[in-house]
Amino acid sequence: MTEAQVLIIGGGAMGVSLMYHLVKAGWTDVVLTEKNDLTHGSTWHAAGLCTHFAHNPTIQELRATSVRLYRDILPAETGESCGFHASGAMRITSNPERMDEFAHVAGLSKFTGYELRLLHSPEEVAALHPLARTEGILGGIYEPDDGHVDPTLATNAMARVAREGGAVILRRNPVHAIRRENGAWLVETKQGPIRAKHIVNAAGTWGWEIGRMMGANVPSVPVLHQYLVTDTVPAVAERIAQGLPELPMIRDPEESWYVRQERDALILGPYEKDAQVWSVDGVPPEFGAELMAPDLDRVEHILLAAMARIPALETGGVKSVVNGPITFTPDANPLIGPAWGLENAWLLTGSSMGVMEGGGSGWFLAHWMTHGAPPMDALAVDSRRFGPWADRNYRVQKAVECFGLQFGVHYPYEERPAARGKRLTPLYDLMQARGAQMGAAYGWERPNWFGAPAALTFRRPGWSDAVARECRLVTTAAGLADMSVFSKFEVRGPEARAFVDALGCNLAPKPGRVGLTYALSPAGGTEAEFTVACLAGDHFYLTSAAAAEMRDDDLLRARAQGFDVTVSRVSDDLAVIGLMGPASQTILERLTEDPFGPWMSVRTMIIAGIPVRAMRLSYVGESGWELHVAAPRAAELFLALEAAGKPEGIGCFGAYAMNAMRLEKGYPAWGADFTTERTPAETGMGFLVKPDHDFIGREALLRRMAEENRWEMVLLELDPGEADPYYSHGVWQGDRCVGMVTSAAYGHRTGKVLALAYLRDRHARDGLEVEVLGRRRGARILTEPPFDPQNTRLLASPARQPLPAG
């Protein structure tokens, strides 16, 4: 039997990169098993495109790391080229909305340090790509450090270095079965059993099947992608003869194609809107390095559009057509990180850009495995961002949608329509009847706002007036919100208090009270945020963000080991109704005779004859409650509250209004402002750190709190402009990008444009500007929240209060 510390299943760019990076990190007892040979599956037939273009800093770093690895590091280590061509790349557009998207990505890249340059005219496009016609083009974005690589050379270079470092590669060794045995993973393979402490699913095209063997749900689907290679293109051959540089790769997202130079020919890759999924329920056993028959009729209209834009394509003829599977996840990002509910099981699969992201993805997961935390915020790639609700229907519909929108405009607040309605709260029908425009949150449907639909835009959104009405409602009377999407957990047992104390940087609240705690990574970053209600000395109730459900489930169960407690996930069992506003207590008094608890308290109350776990707290800066109720009685409670509030004009409010109001209070949000990269202290929650008890990450947190170069979150007021900011805008002081906006909104109660931002130079306090869609706007640090800074409304008596001036 083969013994290993880590067994990697899959020999494509992703799996081999992980093997390489684990060896570089000092984990030399690594075995990789491959069903066929290295690069078989999708790596070998990839077009090899490498880019820095991304809407998320983590995704961008995966791609940038891949470029550095293929272009610089591996050639230096091996003495041989990986076939990286530093051609540069551009994206062109005839769509003004796309130009806004390009401006946003270019702004993000100024913070991350990668050059992406806007092209403001057709002439700039023509200067960079003289074979492209520019009629109808508005401009584009140029990525000078992009290029393309030979996937086979790159993968084999990583494999060579890993083998020299002690790793073992088993070729033509398919996996037959996987099981847990005596605290380890036992994997049956063609060449014999392998016992490993850690197992990694890097199977790509076979990722779903290997996941099923592991007991993991892997929501990825193989989708067929075609590209064609021309024969010699005279115009390209002439450029080569003249000694001119290689043409930059060019993409037209409106027409959904890319073109790159391949020696004296061109490669043309189309992405059709109606994707063709393949082998959804299992890849044929004999499949290895095969291709499908060409099917150019499916993409003829895209090919014609590309030839109209680059007429030289027509002069080369078709030399060959590549038609093979690539994998897509429901959001087109890779699946990286722990497999939910399984010990020492990891996913590194699902990337539709396996070569582009492979080098960086292996680095990312190797760091996570060897350090106990990812090197950057993992939310965009964490394999647990999809739960058990991501079933076959969901993964297929979303893969088709993502493929078709591969070049879609990525709007802020975008809600894509495929495979919706996977999780419905008990109030869903009531919310729809009241005009809710729904968004998706971890499979749940939740109201974003109430009113007419609104078109997507980078500018002032069409739902702004509806959100303004909801904010005024909550501030002058009372509003009801369906907050049932919270992740919810019960912790019971004789050591429940000791467990909650050790869970995070704060101590557990006293019985009948509610508090906040932050579970930290070993590096001191914010792993999770929990609202903690102490129902009894041996019973705690924890809630967290919807998108954190599987992550927090893993974390709680892992950290409960060694404590005499039971952790139960009860997200579906309870609904949550938010009742917020100055009239909220008056409304409750009509429905209960039970006494009310003080601020940040929890009480079991009978409201309208219904048992309710009433938590007196509010995220919107107004007096209010979260009413946690058994799911079957939630609609009954909602209707009773609505009827009791009619004299005050009660109504509903959604997530967008809540977001605007929490920013007026300067409250950070998990998933946007809290990340695993930053400590709670850097996020402004240092007052909740109680250092005189033991918790994971304590020493690292205290060390980082004392560091002079620590980051700092600030609340900014921006000058007004035609576009409301949202996230990933650079904060500038003169010619230095000193920070990044993490969340922003227009504050309807205060009339201010507000943003929370990290300053990586916390001494940069004056002369600040925020760049929104390429335009800088003055920004000032607010030393106190602009709405009710003394919390008089938050702690107020039930008397109705007027809307404050401003």
N, C-alpha and C positions, 0 to 999 in steps of 0.2 A: 504493500500500500504506500502511495506517495503521501508525504506529510508536508504541509505548507502553512505559513502564517496567513497568506492571502492566495486565493484562487480567483483568477480573472477568467470569465467565460466570454470569449469573443476576441478575434485577432484583427479587428479593423483599426482605424486610426484612433478611435476613442480608447479601446482596451489596451492597445500597445502604448499609447501615451501614458495611461495610468501606470502600467508596468515600469516604463522608463522613469516616471517621476517618483514612484515609490522607491525604486532602487537609489535614485539620487538623494532621497530623503533618509536613506539608511536602512530601509526594510528590504533586505536582499533575499529573504526566504519567500520568493514570489513565484508562483506558477501561473502560466497562461495556457489555457486549452482552447484550441480552435477546431471547429467542425471540419473545415477543409484546409485552406492555407491562408496565410496572412493576406489581408486586404480583400479576400473573397467576401461576397455579400454586396455591399454598395460602395466600399472605399475604392476598389480598383477601377470602377467605371465612372467615378466622379470627375467633373470638369475641373476640379482643383482650385476654384475661385477662393480668394482670401480677401477679406474686407475688414475695415474698422467701423463701418457704418452700423449703428445700433441705437435703439431708443432707450436703452438701459445701461448704466455704467458697468454692471457685472457682465452682461452679454458682450459689451464692447471689450472688456478686459480679456475675456476668453478668446476673442478673435485676435486681439492685439498680441496676446501671448503666443498664439499659434504662429503669427507672422514672424515674431522674433525668433521662435524656435526653428522654423523652417529656413528662414533667411540667414540667420546669424549663428545660433548656438550649435545646431547639429552639424553644419559644415565645419565649424571650428573643432568640434569634438572628433569627428570622423575623418576629416580631411577630404571629404567628398561632398559635392553639391546635392541638394535635395530637389534640384530642378526648379528653384523658385525664380520667377520672372517678376522683377519689380516694375511692372508696367504702369502702375497707377490705375485709377478707375474713376468713372463719372456716372452720375444718374441725371437724366434729362427729363424735362416735363413741360407740358403745355397747360398745366392745371395750377391756378393761383393757390389753391389749398395745399397742393404739394410743395410749392415754394415755402409756405409757412412751415410745413413739416421739415423741410430741409433746413430752414433757419433754426428750428428748435434743436435738431440733431447737431448742427454746427455749434450752437451755443453750449450744449452739453459737452461736446468734445473739447471746447476751450478749457473747461474745468478739468477734464480727465487728462488733457495734455496731448491729444492726438489731433493732427491737422486735418480738418475737413473744411474746404473752402467753398463758399457760395459762388456760383456763376450767375451773374445778373443779366446776361444778354446772350442772344444766339451767337454773336461774334466770339464770345469767350468759349462757347462750346466748339465752334468751328476751328478755333485756334488749337484746341487740344486734340480734336478728332477730325482731321480734314476729309475723311471719307463719309462723314455724316452730313446729310442735308438738314437744314435748321429751320425750314418753313414751319411756322406755328409754334416754335419753341420759345418759352419764356426765359428759361435759364436752367440751372441745375446745381449740382453739388459735386465737387472734385475731391477725390481721396488719393492724395499723391503717394501714400505709403502702401497702398493696396497692391495686389499682384495675384499670381496663380502659381501653384506648385504641382509637381508630379506626385500624386498620392502614394504610389508604390514606393518611390524612392524615399519619401519622408517617413512612411511607416517602417520600412526596413531599416532606415538609419536609427530610429528610436529603438527598434528591436535589437539591433547590433549592440548599442551602448548598454541596454538593459542586460543582455546576455553576458557581456563582459563584466557586468557588476554582480553577476550571480543568479539572475533570473533564469527560469526554465520555460521553454516554449514547447508545447506538445501539439504538433500538427496532425491533421486528419484523425482527430480524436473527439468525436461528438459526445455530448452529454446525454445519458439515458435516463437518469433519475437523480433527484436531490432530496436529502432529508436531514433533519437534525438528529444527532446521536451523541449522548454523553457530553453535551455542552459544546459540540463542534458541528461543522457542516460536513456531511459525508456525500460525496458526489460520485455516482457511478458513471464511468466513461468507457469508451470502447477499449482503451488500453489499460483499464483497471481502475480501482477506486482511489479517490483522492480525499484525504481528510484535511480540512482547513479551518482555522479560527475565523477568518473573514471570507466571505464570498461576494463577488462583484458580478452583476449581470451587465456585461458590455456587449450583448449579443446582437444589437442593431436590428436587422431584419427579423431575427429570431427572438427579439427581446420579449415579446408577449409570451411566447412559448416557454422560454426559460423562466420568466416570471411565474407562470402557472406552476412549473415544477417547484419553485421556491416557496410558493404560497403567497405570492405578491401580485397585486393587480397592477399591470403595466399598461397604461392607456396609450399605446402607440399602434400605428397602422402602416403597413407598407403601401406606398402609393407609387404608381409608375410615372417616371419622368423621362422625357425624351430630349435629346439634343442632336443636332446634325453637324457633321464636319464637312466642310467644302473641300474640293480639290484646290489646286493652286489658284489664287486670286491675283490676277495680273497687277492690280494696284498695290497689293501688299508686297508682292515679289519685287516690284519696282522700288518701293521704299527700302526694302532690305538691300537691294543693289546700290542704293544711294547712301547707305550707312545711316539711315534715319532710325530713331529709336522705335521700339515696339509700340504699337497703338495701345492706348489705354482701354481697358475693358469699359464697355458702355452698356447701360441698362436704361430701358424706357419703361418705367412702372405703369404708365397709362396704357401702353400697348402690351405689357406683360412679357417682355423678352430681355435676354442679355446676349451680348456678342463679345467674344474675345479673340485675339489673334492666336493662331496655332501654327508656328513656323510661317510658311508663306500662304497659309490658308486661314479660314475663320471658323469659329464654333458659334453656332446659334442655338440658344436654349429658350424654348417657350414654356410658359406656365398657363395652361388652359383653366378656365373658370370651373369646368365640370370635371373634377379630378377622377381618375380611375384607380380605385383601391384594388389591392391584390392580396390573395391568400390571407384574408382577415383572421381566419380561425386556424391557421397553421400553414407554414411554408412547406411545399413538397419536399420529402426527405432527400431527393436526389439533387435539389437545387444547390448550386455553388456559385461558380463564376459565369453563369449563363445570362443571356439577355433575351428580352422578348422580341418578337417580330416588329419591325417598324409599323407605326400607325399614324402617318403624317396627315391623314385626312382630318384627324381630331384637332390638329393645330394649324391647319392650312391658313386660316385667316390671320393668325399671329405671324406666321412666316412671311406672308405677303406684306403685312404692315412693317416688319423689320426690313424687308428688301426695299420698301418704299423709302425708309429712312436712311438705309445704307445700301445704295444701288450696287455697290461692288459685290455684295453677296450673290447677286444673280450671275456674276461672271465666272464663278468657280465651279458650279455644278455640285451635286451631292456625292461626296466620296463615301461616307458611311453614316449610319444612324445608330445612336445608342439609345436603347429603351430598356431601362432597368428600374428596380424598386429602390426607393429611399423611404425612410420612416418619418412620419409626422405625428406629433403629439397634439392634443386639443388646442394648444396655443402656439405651436411651432417652436417652442423652446425645448432644449434637452431636459431629460430627467436625470438629475444628479443628486446624490445624497442617500441617506438611510432609507431602506424599504420599510414602510410603516408596519409596526407590530412584530418585526423580526429582529432578533439579536445578531449583531455583526453581519448584517446583510445590506448590500449597497446596490444602487442602480447607477449606471453610466451608459445611458442608451437613449433612443428616441430622437436623436438629432437629425434633422433634415439637412443640416450643414456639417456633416460629420468630419470632413477634412478641415473646413473653415474653423470649426470650433473644437476639433479633437485635441490639438496640442494644448490648448488652454484648459479644456475640460478635464484632461488627465491631471494637470497641475492642480486644479481646483479641488478635485476629489482626493488626491493624494495628501494635500494639506489638511483637509477635513479629517481624514482617517488617522493621520499621524499627530495632529494637534488637538483633536477633539472639537474643532470648530472650523468653519470655512474661512478662507482668507478674506472674503468680501461678503456683503449681504447676499444671502442665498435665495431669497424669496422668489425671484424670477425663474430659478432653475430647480429648486428643492422638489424632489420626486414626490413629496407628500402634499403638494399643492392641489392634487386631485385625490379624492377619497373613494370609498367603495361605491359611491353613487355614479362614478365615471364608468358606466357599463359599456357593453359592446356597441349599442346604439349610439351612445354619446361619443365614444372615441372615433367611430366611423364618420358620423355626421360632422364632427369638429375637424377631423383630418381633411375631409373634402373641402370644408369651408376655408381652412387655413391654407391649403394648397391654392385654392382659387384666389385667395387674398394675399398670396405671397408678396405681391407688389401693391397691396392695398394701402391707402392712406391710413396711417396710425394716428387717429384723433385722440385728444384727451377725452376721458369719460366715454370712450367707445364701448358700446354694448352690442356684441355680435349676436345675430338671431338664431343660429343653428343650435339644436339640442337644448332648448330652454325648458324650464319647468321640471327639472330633475328633482328638486326639493321644494315643496310648498309648505309655507307656515300655515297654522290653523286660521290665520287671518287673511289669507291670500285672496279669497273671493270677496271679502269685505273691502279690502284695499282696492281691488280692481273696480268694484262698484262705486267707489268714491273718486275714481279718476286717476289712480296711481299709474305712473309710467315706471315700469319695473326695470331693475338692474339685476345682474347675477352676482352673487357673493358666495363662493365656494359651493356652487350648485344650487343655493337657495335663491328664490325670487324675493326681492325686497323693494319697497318703493324708493325711487330716487327723488321724485317730486310728484305733485298732484296737479294735473292740468293737461293742456294739449301737448302732443308730441312736438319735438324740436329737432331741427336739423343739426348734424354734427358740424363743428367749426373749431378753428383755432382762435377765433375772435370772441366777442361777447356772446355767450350762448343764449339761445332762444328761450331757455327755461328760466332765465334770470328773474323775470317779473313774477313767475309762480313761486320761486324760492323767496323772493322779497315778501310776498303775501304770507307765506308760511312763517317766516321769521317774525313778522309783525304780530301774527296770531299768537305765537308762543310768548311774545313779550308783553302783549296787552291783555291776554285772556288765558287760554290754555290750549295746548296741542297734544294730540295722541300720535304715537309712532309705533309701528310694528318693529320691535327690536329683537324678534325671536331668533334671528340668525346667529346670535352669540353662541360660541362654544361653551358648553356647561359641564361641570364635573362635580361629583360628590366625593369627599374624603371623609371616611369614618374609621374609627378605631381608637384604642387607648393611647396611641402615640401620634394622634392626628395633629396636636399642637406642635409637638417636636418636629414633625415632618414639615409643616407649613413654615415654621421658623427657619428650618434648614433649606427650604426651597429657594428662597431669594434673599435679596439684600435688606428687606424690611422684616420686622417681626409680625407674627400673627396678631390680628386684632383680638380684643377681649370679647366674651360672649355678648351677642346682641349688637356688635359693632361691625363696620365694614372698613376695609383698608385696601391699599394697593401694594403689590410686591413685584419685583422684577427678578426673574430667574436669569442667571448670567451664564455665559460660556466660560470655559477655563481662562480665556483671555480677558475676561471682564466685560465683554460686550453683552448687549441686551438680547437674550435668547427668547424671552417670553414676558408678557405683561399679564398679570392676573388681578382682577378684582376679587377680593377675598372676604366672604361673609362668614362670621363665626356664629353658627346656629346653636351650638352647645360645645362643651369642652372637648368632646370627642367627635364633633361633626362640623365640617367646613364645606362651604359651597363656593366654587371658583368659577368665574366666567372669564372669557378671553375673546379675541377677535375671531370672526367666522373662519377666515382663511388660515388660522393657526390650529384648527381642530386636530388634525392628525399629528402635527408637530408637537403640540402640547400634550396630546395623549401619550405619545412616545416618551416625552420628557418626564411627565408625572409618574408613569409606570417605572421608568428607569430609576428615578430618584426615590421612589417609594421602597425600593429594595433595601432591606435592613430595618425597616420600620414596621411596626405592627399596625398597619392601616390597610384599608381597601379603597382603591380608586375606581370610580364608576363614571363612564361617559354618559351623560343624560341629555345631550343636545336636542334630541328629538322628543324627549318626554315633557319638556317645559316650553311654554311660550313666554315672551316678554313683551309687555305693553309699557311704553314710556308715556307718562303723564307729566307734562312740563308746563310751567307758567305760573303767574301770580295767583290765578284762580284755582290752582290744582288742589290745595287743601280744602277749599270751600266745596269743591265738587266731591271729594272723598267723604267729607262730613255728611253728605246726603246719603251715603251708601254704607256707612259703618258707624258703629258705636264704640269701636275699639280705640284705645289711645294711640296717638302718633308718637313715633320715636323721634329723637333729635336727628340733626344732620349726620350723615354717614352712619346710620343705624340700620338694622334689619329686624323686622318683626313679622311674625305670622299673624295675619289679620283676616277677619271675615269681611269681605267687601261684596255687597250685593248677594250675600248668602254663599259666597264662593271662598274657599281657603286660598289665601294669597301670601306669597313670600314677598313682603314689601320692603324694598331697599330705598331709603331716602337719600338719593344722590342725583346729580344731574351733570350732563356733559355739555350743556348748552348755556350755562350761566344764569339759569332761572331756577327758582324753587321747583322741586319736582320729585318724582318717584320712578323707579323701575319696579314694575309689578310682575313678578314671576309666578306663573300659574300653570297648573296641569293643562297640557295641550288640549284635551277634550273639552275644557270649559273656557278656553281663551275667548272664543267668539262671544259667548254669553257675557263675559266680563267686559269686553270691549263695548258691546251694545249698551250695557248698563252705564258705563262711564260716559258714553256719547250722549245718552238720554239725560243723565244728570247734569251734563255741562251745557245743555242747550241754552239756558238763560245767559250764560257768559259767551255764547257763540263759539263753542269748542269746535275744532276741526282737526285735520290730519296734517302732519308734516313728514318729510322724507329725509333721506340720507344727505342730500345736497344742502338742505337748510341746516341740518345738524352740523355738517362740516363747516359751513360759513360761521355759525354761531360759536363752535368750539375754537375757531381761529381768533375770534374776537376776544376770547378769554386766554388765548395763548396756550391752549391745551395741545400737546403733541399726541399723535396717533400711532399705534403699532402698525407696521407694514408700510408706513410712509416716513415718519419721523424717527421712530425707534428702529434701529437695525442692529444686527449682530456685530457690526463694526464699531459702534459707538457705545460708550458706557451710559448708564442712567444719569450720571452726573453731567456728562457732556450734553445730554438732552435737556438739562434743566431740572431734573428730578433728584438732584443730590440730597435734598432735604429728607428723602425717604430712605436713604442709605443709613442703616444702623450697623456700624462696623464691629460692634462688640459681641458678635456671635459668628459661628462658623457657617459658611455657605460656599458653594462652588464659585470660583472666580474672585473670592474676597481679596486675596493678596494682589492679584493683577489689577483689580479695581482700585484699591488704595494706592498702588504705585502709579497708575495712570492718572488718578485724581491729583496727584502731586506733581505731575510732569508739566513743565512750562509750555511745551508745544501741544498740549491737549486741545482738542477742538471745543467749540462752544456753540450751542444753539441760541439763536436770537429771534425775536419777533420784530419783523420789519413792516413799516408802512411805506408803500410805494406811491409815487406820483400817479395820478390817473392816466389812463391810456385807452386805446381802442380795443385792446385785448386784455382779458382777465388772465393773470398768471395762474399756473397750476403746479408744475413740478419740474425739476431738472433745469432750472434757469441759473445761469452763472451770476454770482455776486462779485462786483468789481470795485476796486479802489484804484483809480487811475488806470495804469496799464497792467495791473495785476488782477487775476481772477482769484479772489480770496475766499470764496465760499460757494455754496450751492443751495438753492431753494429745494426743500423737500415737500412742502405742500403750501397751497395758497388759495385764496378766494376773495371775492368782494364781500365786505361786511355790511350787510344791509341795515343793521341797527345803528352802525356808527358812521356809515358813508365813507369807509376807508378801504383801500386795497391793501390786504394783509398777506404776509408770507412768513412761514417759519423756515429758517435757513441755518445750516451749519457754517460757521466761519472756521476754516482750517488755520487761519491766522486770527486768533481771537483778540489781538491787539488792534486789528483794523476796524476802528469804530466810526471814523468820520469820513465824509466824502464818498459814501457808498452809492453804487448804482446797481440795478438789476437789469440784465439784458433779456428782454422778452421778444422773441421772434426777430432778433437782429437789431432791436432798438433799445438803447439804454434809458432807464427811467430812474430818477432820483429815489433814494431809499434812506430811511432813518430808523435807527434802532429805538424801539419803544421800551422804556424801563418799567412799564407796568401795562397790563392789558387795557385796551381802549374802552372796553365795556365793563362797567361796574367793578372798577379795580379794588374796591374795599369789600366786595362780596356781600353788600347789603341786600341785594335782590336775591342772591343765592340762599341766604339764611333768613329771608324775610318772613313776616307773619302772612296769613292768607289774604290780607287786604289787597284789593286791586291797586296796581301802581301804574302811573303813566309811563309812556315811552320816554326815556331820557333824551335830552337835546343832543343833536349831532347826528 
